[in-house]
Amino acid sequence: MRKPFVAGNWKMNMDSQTGPALAQGVAEGTSGVAGDSVTVAVIPPFVYLPVVQAAVGSSKVAVGAQDIYFEEKGAFTGEISPAMLKDVGCTYVLCGHSERRHVLGETDEIVNKKLLASLAGELLPILCVGELLEERDAGQTEQVVERQIRAGLAGVDAAKMAQVTIAYEPVWAIGTGRTATREQAQEVHAFIRKLLGEIYDASVAAEIRIQYGGSVKPDNAKELMNEPDVDGCLVGGASLKVDDFVAIIKAAV
Ligand code: 13P
């Protein structure tokens, strides 16, 4: 049985006061469920990782990073290494978020390097995939998602897949208020699981957690997560408010 996994991607939001307050509110609001019946993570901007880590304290709310660089150290101005993320208490790291792909120009090859570097650095990657609106309209959703998954996971063996989470985030549903219907989400999640069965084996496919992301709110979270292959959510906007994010986490239980 897969434990649901709800993560809040804060993107480029919050500050040194509001960030820790939000994290603490999430920790308090989910005590008793976080870590036991649902995996919970908050994913703040790099600069707030230490204060957010301190704010979640000894609770079972994990902390993740929004990005990573794939070199160990050296002359890479502006970048953050796997060891640095580990050093400030990160557990998870997003790889290939759609904003990194489509706003910052990350390729499948870069995403793959970041995912491999995360695993090598003992961080748990969340590989984000999803199609643009024009790709969906052109009937290319499965083709795009398959390419992103195959390329993103290149060089990852079955044993390492226990450390990987997939997040399906249709780009047209991110920050638009236009959520995928539960049928649309389930269709792609089932496709991803079947694909992982082909690339790996039935047990990898059965055990991997696949989150849905894109305008998840307290009022649609439950119906999405009730779908058999939707194992949690990657939440943007609604993860910035304690009450909304806690409600989404509780909808997973
Ligand atoms: P929204 O929930 O704001 O649509 O963002 C989704 C997302 O991109 C999470 O990574």
py3Dmol code that shows the C-alpha trace and the ligand (Angstrom):
import py3Dmol

protein = """\
ATOM      1  CA  MET A   1       0.000   0.000   0.000  1.00  0.00           C
ATOM      2  CA  ARG A   2       1.422   3.362  -1.015  1.00  0.00           C
ATOM      3  CA  LYS A   3       1.473   6.046   1.674  1.00  0.00           C
ATOM      4  CA  PRO A   4       0.148   9.324   0.223  1.00  0.00           C
ATOM      5  CA  PHE A   5       2.647  12.135  -0.174  1.00  0.00           C
ATOM      6  CA  VAL A   6       1.630  15.808  -0.097  1.00  0.00           C
ATOM      7  CA  ALA A   7       4.288  18.449  -0.721  1.00  0.00           C
ATOM      8  CA  GLY A   8       4.016  22.225  -0.789  1.00  0.00           C
ATOM      9  CA  ASN A   9       6.134  23.972  -3.399  1.00  0.00           C
ATOM     10  CA  TRP A  10       6.391  27.567  -2.227  1.00  0.00           C
ATOM     11  CA  LYS A  11       8.079  28.658  -5.465  1.00  0.00           C
ATOM     12  CA  MET A  12       9.498  32.228  -5.160  1.00  0.00           C
ATOM     13  CA  ASN A  13       7.298  33.242  -2.221  1.00  0.00           C
ATOM     14  CA  MET A  14       7.489  33.916   1.534  1.00  0.00           C
ATOM     15  CA  ASP A  15      10.267  35.536   3.609  1.00  0.00           C
ATOM     16  CA  SER A  16      12.319  34.955   6.756  1.00  0.00           C
ATOM     17  CA  GLN A  17       9.316  35.705   8.976  1.00  0.00           C
ATOM     18  CA  THR A  18       6.355  34.274   7.060  1.00  0.00           C
ATOM     19  CA  GLY A  19       8.207  31.147   5.899  1.00  0.00           C
ATOM     20  CA  PRO A  20       9.008  29.710   9.328  1.00  0.00           C
ATOM     21  CA  ALA A  21       5.546  30.732  10.586  1.00  0.00           C
ATOM     22  CA  LEU A  22       3.925  28.806   7.747  1.00  0.00           C
ATOM     23  CA  ALA A  23       6.145  25.761   8.307  1.00  0.00           C
ATOM     24  CA  GLN A  24       5.428  25.775  12.020  1.00  0.00           C
ATOM     25  CA  GLY A  25       1.700  26.069  11.368  1.00  0.00           C
ATOM     26  CA  VAL A  26       1.848  23.087   9.016  1.00  0.00           C
ATOM     27  CA  ALA A  27       3.810  21.061  11.577  1.00  0.00           C
ATOM     28  CA  GLU A  28       1.305  21.852  14.316  1.00  0.00           C
ATOM     29  CA  GLY A  29      -1.736  21.345  12.120  1.00  0.00           C
ATOM     30  CA  THR A  30      -0.623  17.930  10.913  1.00  0.00           C
ATOM     31  CA  SER A  31       0.819  16.423  14.077  1.00  0.00           C
ATOM     32  CA  GLY A  32      -0.549  12.928  14.459  1.00  0.00           C
ATOM     33  CA  VAL A  33      -0.898  12.408  10.707  1.00  0.00           C
ATOM     34  CA  ALA A  34       2.316  13.746   9.143  1.00  0.00           C
ATOM     35  CA  GLY A  35       4.875  11.009   8.671  1.00  0.00           C
ATOM     36  CA  ASP A  36       2.504   8.287   9.841  1.00  0.00           C
ATOM     37  CA  SER A  37      -0.483   8.192   7.505  1.00  0.00           C
ATOM     38  CA  VAL A  38       0.787  10.749   4.997  1.00  0.00           C
ATOM     39  CA  THR A  39       4.238  11.961   4.027  1.00  0.00           C
ATOM     40  CA  VAL A  40       4.389  15.771   4.232  1.00  0.00           C
ATOM     41  CA  ALA A  41       7.048  18.112   2.890  1.00  0.00           C
ATOM     42  CA  VAL A  42       7.447  21.863   2.565  1.00  0.00           C
ATOM     43  CA  ILE A  43       9.664  23.149  -0.226  1.00  0.00           C
ATOM     44  CA  PRO A  44      10.799  26.736   0.408  1.00  0.00           C
ATOM     45  CA  PRO A  45      13.257  28.858  -1.589  1.00  0.00           C
ATOM     46  CA  PHE A  46      16.919  27.922  -0.975  1.00  0.00           C
ATOM     47  CA  VAL A  47      17.691  30.889   1.271  1.00  0.00           C
ATOM     48  CA  TYR A  48      14.990  29.967   3.768  1.00  0.00           C
ATOM     49  CA  LEU A  49      15.869  26.274   4.048  1.00  0.00           C
ATOM     50  CA  PRO A  50      17.724  26.646   7.391  1.00  0.00           C
ATOM     51  CA  VAL A  51      15.040  28.743   9.102  1.00  0.00           C
ATOM     52  CA  VAL A  52      12.269  26.506   7.778  1.00  0.00           C
ATOM     53  CA  GLN A  53      14.169  23.430   8.915  1.00  0.00           C
ATOM     54  CA  ALA A  54      14.425  24.982  12.382  1.00  0.00           C
ATOM     55  CA  ALA A  55      10.725  25.826  12.339  1.00  0.00           C
ATOM     56  CA  VAL A  56       9.558  22.284  11.552  1.00  0.00           C
ATOM     57  CA  GLY A  57      11.842  21.190  14.389  1.00  0.00           C
ATOM     58  CA  SER A  58      11.299  17.666  15.572  1.00  0.00           C
ATOM     59  CA  SER A  59       7.954  17.304  13.791  1.00  0.00           C
ATOM     60  CA  LYS A  60       7.602  14.778  10.984  1.00  0.00           C
ATOM     61  CA  VAL A  61       7.236  17.460   8.324  1.00  0.00           C
ATOM     62  CA  ALA A  62      10.134  17.077   5.905  1.00  0.00           C
ATOM     63  CA  VAL A  63      11.871  19.864   4.035  1.00  0.00           C
ATOM     64  CA  GLY A  64      12.749  19.850   0.363  1.00  0.00           C
ATOM     65  CA  ALA A  65      14.523  22.066  -2.162  1.00  0.00           C
ATOM     66  CA  GLN A  66      13.092  23.407  -5.399  1.00  0.00           C
ATOM     67  CA  ASP A  67      16.188  22.704  -7.440  1.00  0.00           C
ATOM     68  CA  ILE A  68      19.735  21.343  -7.238  1.00  0.00           C
ATOM     69  CA  TYR A  69      22.931  21.489  -9.256  1.00  0.00           C
ATOM     70  CA  PHE A  70      24.599  18.337 -10.465  1.00  0.00           C
ATOM     71  CA  GLU A  71      28.255  19.119  -9.699  1.00  0.00           C
ATOM     72  CA  GLU A  72      29.756  18.454  -6.294  1.00  0.00           C
ATOM     73  CA  LYS A  73      31.502  21.812  -5.845  1.00  0.00           C
ATOM     74  CA  GLY A  74      33.588  24.420  -7.578  1.00  0.00           C
ATOM     75  CA  ALA A  75      33.202  27.313  -9.987  1.00  0.00           C
ATOM     76  CA  PHE A  76      29.438  27.243 -10.603  1.00  0.00           C
ATOM     77  CA  THR A  77      28.365  30.706  -9.507  1.00  0.00           C
ATOM     78  CA  GLY A  78      24.865  30.827  -8.131  1.00  0.00           C
ATOM     79  CA  GLU A  79      24.362  27.076  -7.928  1.00  0.00           C
ATOM     80  CA  ILE A  80      23.656  24.822  -4.934  1.00  0.00           C
ATOM     81  CA  SER A  81      25.181  21.349  -4.557  1.00  0.00           C
ATOM     82  CA  PRO A  82      23.628  18.130  -3.255  1.00  0.00           C
ATOM     83  CA  ALA A  83      25.935  18.213  -0.190  1.00  0.00           C
ATOM     84  CA  MET A  84      24.823  21.770   0.627  1.00  0.00           C
ATOM     85  CA  LEU A  85      21.182  20.723   0.557  1.00  0.00           C
ATOM     86  CA  LYS A  86      21.940  17.739   2.750  1.00  0.00           C
ATOM     87  CA  ASP A  87      23.906  19.992   5.098  1.00  0.00           C
ATOM     88  CA  VAL A  88      20.859  22.197   5.785  1.00  0.00           C
ATOM     89  CA  GLY A  89      18.572  19.244   6.429  1.00  0.00           C
ATOM     90  CA  CYS A  90      16.865  18.704   3.081  1.00  0.00           C
ATOM     91  CA  THR A  91      15.231  15.371   2.431  1.00  0.00           C
ATOM     92  CA  TYR A  92      13.548  15.936  -0.951  1.00  0.00           C
ATOM     93  CA  VAL A  93      14.425  17.850  -4.098  1.00  0.00           C
ATOM     94  CA  LEU A  94      12.274  18.816  -7.076  1.00  0.00           C
ATOM     95  CA  CYS A  95      13.817  17.870 -10.413  1.00  0.00           C
ATOM     96  CA  GLY A  96      12.468  19.326 -13.634  1.00  0.00           C
ATOM     97  CA  HIS A  97       9.613  21.427 -12.311  1.00  0.00           C
ATOM     98  CA  SER A  98       7.716  22.836 -15.275  1.00  0.00           C
ATOM     99  CA  GLU A  99       8.815  26.373 -14.443  1.00  0.00           C
ATOM    100  CA  ARG A 100      12.438  25.268 -14.594  1.00  0.00           C
ATOM    101  CA  ARG A 101      11.795  23.530 -17.904  1.00  0.00           C
ATOM    102  CA  HIS A 102       9.684  26.211 -19.569  1.00  0.00           C
ATOM    103  CA  VAL A 103      10.771  29.486 -17.921  1.00  0.00           C
ATOM    104  CA  LEU A 104      14.439  28.676 -17.218  1.00  0.00           C
ATOM    105  CA  GLY A 105      15.038  26.411 -20.200  1.00  0.00           C
ATOM    106  CA  GLU A 106      16.010  23.138 -18.513  1.00  0.00           C
ATOM    107  CA  THR A 107      16.299  20.217 -20.891  1.00  0.00           C
ATOM    108  CA  ASP A 108      15.502  16.557 -20.210  1.00  0.00           C
ATOM    109  CA  GLU A 109      19.249  15.942 -20.113  1.00  0.00           C
ATOM    110  CA  ILE A 110      19.810  18.524 -17.366  1.00  0.00           C
ATOM    111  CA  VAL A 111      16.846  17.188 -15.405  1.00  0.00           C
ATOM    112  CA  ASN A 112      18.348  13.696 -15.618  1.00  0.00           C
ATOM    113  CA  LYS A 113      21.721  14.927 -14.345  1.00  0.00           C
ATOM    114  CA  LYS A 114      20.015  16.649 -11.425  1.00  0.00           C
ATOM    115  CA  LEU A 115      18.021  13.545 -10.570  1.00  0.00           C
ATOM    116  CA  LEU A 116      21.120  11.350 -10.640  1.00  0.00           C
ATOM    117  CA  ALA A 117      23.011  13.897  -8.517  1.00  0.00           C
ATOM    118  CA  SER A 118      20.152  13.922  -5.990  1.00  0.00           C
ATOM    119  CA  LEU A 119      20.268  10.158  -5.632  1.00  0.00           C
ATOM    120  CA  ALA A 120      24.055  10.137  -5.393  1.00  0.00           C
ATOM    121  CA  GLY A 121      23.797  12.785  -2.668  1.00  0.00           C
ATOM    122  CA  GLU A 122      21.225  10.749  -0.719  1.00  0.00           C
ATOM    123  CA  LEU A 123      18.404  13.158  -1.431  1.00  0.00           C
ATOM    124  CA  LEU A 124      14.990  11.928  -2.572  1.00  0.00           C
ATOM    125  CA  PRO A 125      14.088  13.367  -5.980  1.00  0.00           C
ATOM    126  CA  ILE A 126      10.597  14.296  -7.105  1.00  0.00           C
ATOM    127  CA  LEU A 127      10.676  14.112 -10.900  1.00  0.00           C
ATOM    128  CA  CYS A 128       8.128  16.553 -12.329  1.00  0.00           C
ATOM    129  CA  VAL A 129       6.593  15.880 -15.725  1.00  0.00           C
ATOM    130  CA  GLY A 130       3.676  17.295 -17.669  1.00  0.00           C
ATOM    131  CA  GLU A 131       2.501  18.536 -21.036  1.00  0.00           C
ATOM    132  CA  LEU A 132       1.829  22.043 -22.325  1.00  0.00           C
ATOM    133  CA  LEU A 133      -1.704  22.966 -23.394  1.00  0.00           C
ATOM    134  CA  GLU A 134      -0.803  22.824 -27.078  1.00  0.00           C
ATOM    135  CA  GLU A 135       0.696  19.376 -26.581  1.00  0.00           C
ATOM    136  CA  ARG A 136      -2.496  18.144 -24.920  1.00  0.00           C
ATOM    137  CA  ASP A 137      -4.623  19.691 -27.649  1.00  0.00           C
ATOM    138  CA  ALA A 138      -2.462  17.972 -30.263  1.00  0.00           C
ATOM    139  CA  GLY A 139      -2.994  14.589 -28.563  1.00  0.00           C
ATOM    140  CA  GLN A 140       0.661  14.382 -27.487  1.00  0.00           C
ATOM    141  CA  THR A 141       0.230  14.110 -23.708  1.00  0.00           C
ATOM    142  CA  GLU A 142       1.421  10.511 -23.400  1.00  0.00           C
ATOM    143  CA  GLN A 143       4.267  11.024 -25.842  1.00  0.00           C
ATOM    144  CA  VAL A 144       5.574  14.056 -23.901  1.00  0.00           C
ATOM    145  CA  VAL A 145       5.208  12.430 -20.500  1.00  0.00           C
ATOM    146  CA  GLU A 146       6.875   9.245 -21.736  1.00  0.00           C
ATOM    147  CA  ARG A 147       9.826  11.201 -23.131  1.00  0.00           C
ATOM    148  CA  GLN A 148      10.240  13.157 -19.866  1.00  0.00           C
ATOM    149  CA  ILE A 149      10.048   9.989 -17.765  1.00  0.00           C
ATOM    150  CA  ARG A 150      12.409   7.899 -19.891  1.00  0.00           C
ATOM    151  CA  ALA A 151      14.949  10.722 -20.175  1.00  0.00           C
ATOM    152  CA  GLY A 152      14.590  11.853 -16.570  1.00  0.00           C
ATOM    153  CA  LEU A 153      15.162   8.356 -15.215  1.00  0.00           C
ATOM    154  CA  ALA A 154      17.977   7.335 -17.574  1.00  0.00           C
ATOM    155  CA  GLY A 155      20.632   5.485 -15.615  1.00  0.00           C
ATOM    156  CA  VAL A 156      18.439   4.901 -12.547  1.00  0.00           C
ATOM    157  CA  ASP A 157      18.192   1.221 -11.697  1.00  0.00           C
ATOM    158  CA  ALA A 158      15.179  -0.521 -10.166  1.00  0.00           C
ATOM    159  CA  ALA A 159      16.687  -0.629  -6.679  1.00  0.00           C
ATOM    160  CA  LYS A 160      17.052   3.168  -6.638  1.00  0.00           C
ATOM    161  CA  MET A 161      13.471   3.723  -7.755  1.00  0.00           C
ATOM    162  CA  ALA A 162      12.246   3.246  -4.176  1.00  0.00           C
ATOM    163  CA  GLN A 163      13.735   6.699  -3.519  1.00  0.00           C
ATOM    164  CA  VAL A 164      11.998   8.433  -6.417  1.00  0.00           C
ATOM    165  CA  THR A 165       8.603  10.152  -6.526  1.00  0.00           C
ATOM    166  CA  ILE A 166       6.959  11.275  -9.774  1.00  0.00           C
ATOM    167  CA  ALA A 167       4.801  14.398  -9.938  1.00  0.00           C
ATOM    168  CA  TYR A 168       2.442  14.746 -12.882  1.00  0.00           C
ATOM    169  CA  GLU A 169       1.770  18.446 -13.346  1.00  0.00           C
ATOM    170  CA  PRO A 170      -0.013  19.379 -16.565  1.00  0.00           C
ATOM    171  CA  VAL A 171       1.439  22.790 -17.371  1.00  0.00           C
ATOM    172  CA  TRP A 172      -1.966  24.202 -18.354  1.00  0.00           C
ATOM    173  CA  ALA A 173      -3.260  23.459 -14.841  1.00  0.00           C
ATOM    174  CA  ILE A 174      -0.427  25.154 -12.921  1.00  0.00           C
ATOM    175  CA  GLY A 175      -1.424  28.426 -11.313  1.00  0.00           C
ATOM    176  CA  THR A 176      -4.364  28.768 -13.671  1.00  0.00           C
ATOM    177  CA  GLY A 177      -7.197  27.608 -11.442  1.00  0.00           C
ATOM    178  CA  ARG A 178      -7.933  25.089 -14.185  1.00  0.00           C
ATOM    179  CA  THR A 179      -7.405  21.705 -12.533  1.00  0.00           C
ATOM    180  CA  ALA A 180      -7.291  18.503 -14.510  1.00  0.00           C
ATOM    181  CA  THR A 181     -10.470  16.528 -13.897  1.00  0.00           C
ATOM    182  CA  ARG A 182      -9.984  13.476 -11.764  1.00  0.00           C
ATOM    183  CA  GLU A 183     -10.511  11.359 -14.886  1.00  0.00           C
ATOM    184  CA  GLN A 184      -7.800  13.264 -16.771  1.00  0.00           C
ATOM    185  CA  ALA A 185      -5.396  12.926 -13.841  1.00  0.00           C
ATOM    186  CA  GLN A 186      -6.119   9.224 -13.358  1.00  0.00           C
ATOM    187  CA  GLU A 187      -5.659   8.517 -17.065  1.00  0.00           C
ATOM    188  CA  VAL A 188      -2.132   9.974 -17.124  1.00  0.00           C
ATOM    189  CA  HIS A 189      -1.178   8.533 -13.720  1.00  0.00           C
ATOM    190  CA  ALA A 190      -2.218   5.053 -14.888  1.00  0.00           C
ATOM    191  CA  PHE A 191      -0.214   5.579 -18.065  1.00  0.00           C
ATOM    192  CA  ILE A 192       2.876   6.560 -16.031  1.00  0.00           C
ATOM    193  CA  ARG A 193       2.515   3.527 -13.773  1.00  0.00           C
ATOM    194  CA  LYS A 194       2.176   1.211 -16.765  1.00  0.00           C
ATOM    195  CA  LEU A 195       5.217   2.815 -18.363  1.00  0.00           C
ATOM    196  CA  LEU A 196       7.274   2.279 -15.193  1.00  0.00           C
ATOM    197  CA  GLY A 197       6.191  -1.361 -15.272  1.00  0.00           C
ATOM    198  CA  GLU A 198       7.634  -1.567 -18.779  1.00  0.00           C
ATOM    199  CA  ILE A 199      10.861   0.275 -18.012  1.00  0.00           C
ATOM    200  CA  TYR A 200      11.374  -1.519 -14.690  1.00  0.00           C
ATOM    201  CA  ASP A 201       9.056  -4.174 -13.312  1.00  0.00           C
ATOM    202  CA  ALA A 202       5.682  -4.691 -11.659  1.00  0.00           C
ATOM    203  CA  SER A 203       6.939  -4.054  -8.151  1.00  0.00           C
ATOM    204  CA  VAL A 204       8.540  -0.692  -9.041  1.00  0.00           C
ATOM    205  CA  ALA A 205       5.282   0.301 -10.760  1.00  0.00           C
ATOM    206  CA  ALA A 206       3.188  -0.784  -7.783  1.00  0.00           C
ATOM    207  CA  GLU A 207       5.328   0.955  -5.179  1.00  0.00           C
ATOM    208  CA  ILE A 208       6.203   4.309  -6.712  1.00  0.00           C
ATOM    209  CA  ARG A 209       4.207   7.311  -5.588  1.00  0.00           C
ATOM    210  CA  ILE A 210       2.784   9.565  -8.286  1.00  0.00           C
ATOM    211  CA  GLN A 211       1.626  12.991  -7.121  1.00  0.00           C
ATOM    212  CA  TYR A 212      -0.750  15.216  -9.043  1.00  0.00           C
ATOM    213  CA  GLY A 213      -0.030  18.955  -9.237  1.00  0.00           C
ATOM    214  CA  GLY A 214      -1.849  21.895 -10.801  1.00  0.00           C
ATOM    215  CA  SER A 215      -4.343  24.129  -8.983  1.00  0.00           C
ATOM    216  CA  VAL A 216      -4.919  21.645  -6.165  1.00  0.00           C
ATOM    217  CA  LYS A 217      -7.148  23.258  -3.531  1.00  0.00           C
ATOM    218  CA  PRO A 218      -8.907  22.023  -0.395  1.00  0.00           C
ATOM    219  CA  ASP A 219     -12.129  21.559  -2.370  1.00  0.00           C
ATOM    220  CA  ASN A 220     -10.708  19.371  -5.137  1.00  0.00           C
ATOM    221  CA  ALA A 221      -7.893  17.531  -3.333  1.00  0.00           C
ATOM    222  CA  LYS A 222      -9.966  14.641  -2.034  1.00  0.00           C
ATOM    223  CA  GLU A 223     -11.602  13.705  -5.320  1.00  0.00           C
ATOM    224  CA  LEU A 224      -8.231  13.776  -7.085  1.00  0.00           C
ATOM    225  CA  MET A 225      -6.512  11.680  -4.422  1.00  0.00           C
ATOM    226  CA  ASN A 226      -9.407   9.218  -4.370  1.00  0.00           C
ATOM    227  CA  GLU A 227      -8.366   8.101  -7.825  1.00  0.00           C
ATOM    228  CA  PRO A 228      -6.509   4.797  -7.598  1.00  0.00           C
ATOM    229  CA  ASP A 229      -3.245   5.984  -9.134  1.00  0.00           C
ATOM    230  CA  VAL A 230      -3.120   9.466  -7.562  1.00  0.00           C
ATOM    231  CA  ASP A 231      -0.913   9.062  -4.482  1.00  0.00           C
ATOM    232  CA  GLY A 232      -0.856  12.623  -3.233  1.00  0.00           C
ATOM    233  CA  CYS A 233      -0.352  16.162  -4.460  1.00  0.00           C
ATOM    234  CA  LEU A 234       2.325  18.696  -5.249  1.00  0.00           C
ATOM    235  CA  VAL A 235       0.690  21.955  -4.238  1.00  0.00           C
ATOM    236  CA  GLY A 236       1.718  25.468  -5.241  1.00  0.00           C
ATOM    237  CA  GLY A 237      -0.497  28.424  -4.339  1.00  0.00           C
ATOM    238  CA  ALA A 238      -2.626  26.625  -1.764  1.00  0.00           C
ATOM    239  CA  SER A 239       0.486  25.522   0.155  1.00  0.00           C
ATOM    240  CA  LEU A 240       1.155  29.146   1.137  1.00  0.00           C
ATOM    241  CA  LYS A 241      -1.790  29.224   3.540  1.00  0.00           C
ATOM    242  CA  VAL A 242      -1.620  27.037   6.642  1.00  0.00           C
ATOM    243  CA  ASP A 243      -5.327  26.220   6.696  1.00  0.00           C
ATOM    244  CA  ASP A 244      -5.550  25.332   3.019  1.00  0.00           C
ATOM    245  CA  PHE A 245      -2.420  23.205   3.014  1.00  0.00           C
ATOM    246  CA  VAL A 246      -3.384  21.395   6.215  1.00  0.00           C
ATOM    247  CA  ALA A 247      -6.839  20.702   4.749  1.00  0.00           C
ATOM    248  CA  ILE A 248      -5.246  19.227   1.616  1.00  0.00           C
ATOM    249  CA  ILE A 249      -2.936  17.051   3.737  1.00  0.00           C
ATOM    250  CA  LYS A 250      -5.877  15.813   5.788  1.00  0.00           C
ATOM    251  CA  ALA A 251      -7.785  15.035   2.583  1.00  0.00           C
ATOM    252  CA  ALA A 252      -5.033  12.539   1.773  1.00  0.00           C
ATOM    253  CA  VAL A 253      -5.566  10.482   4.918  1.00  0.00           C
TER     254      VAL A 253
END
"""
ligand_1 = """\
10
13P
P -0.386 25.595 -8.266
O -0.924 24.680 -7.185
O -0.232 27.006 -7.810
O -1.182 25.454 -9.536
O 1.096 25.089 -8.598
C 1.310 23.752 -8.869
C 2.765 23.496 -8.917
O 3.444 23.894 -9.856
C 3.389 22.793 -7.789
O 4.701 22.426 -8.078
"""
view = py3Dmol.view(width=600, height=400)
view.addModel(protein, "pdb")
view.setStyle({"model": 0}, {"cartoon": {"style": "trace"}})
view.addModel(ligand_1, "xyz")
view.setStyle({"model": 1}, {"stick": {}})
view.zoomTo()
view.show()
